[in-house]
Amino acid sequence: MPVFVRQVVTDLLVIAWVYAWIRLGLWLRDLIEKLAVPGQKLEGAGQGIADNLTDAGTKVGRVPIAGDELTAPFTRAAEAALGLANAGRDQQELVADLAWALPLALVAVPLGLVLFAWLPLRVRWMRRAGSAAAARGSVAGRDLLALRALTGQPVRRLAKINPDVAGAWRRGDEAAMEALARLELRSLGLK
């Protein structure tokens, strides 16, 4: 498989991989957010009970003579109901925090691998390919590419160019130099 095709396929796979992890993180966030529903119901029920008890206490407080004594149980019950509402609100806040923290933790590892492992390798290849493409237009650049091929390519590939490829390079054999430069460019995915 040519280097260019391999690079494009790898880039597309990395993009798909990152997209899949992000979608998984969003799915997990949506799933966790559903855990807030009981807290919403608890908050609504507690607030509703507290409002009703406060209203009832206010009405009972209008009773002559015993009204103040009768409102105390309603006030305590309303405060307890507000405690339930606050517990529901706290549960929702906890779920909201988890709904962001867990998906971020899930997505951080694959994105970290891309950013700190794959991307530096890709950037290094782009720099090497860019400098090789810029060098191929001049005689000195061709000589450098030939030297790079001589030092970096497998011996079996070098032997196909010339059985004494190092000697041909030292002598400045134009055909060997050109073949070595082409070999180096091909290894970088360039022609």
WOKA-V328205 format. One record per helix or strand of 2 or more residues. SS is the DSSP state (~ for helix, > for strand). FROM is the first residue (numbers start at 1). TO is the last residue. Records with the same first field share a line. If there is no record, write none. Layout:
# WOKA-V328205
SS=FROM-TO, FROM-TO
This chain:
# WOKA-V328205
~=3-60, 67-135, 139-152, 155-161, 165-171, 174-187
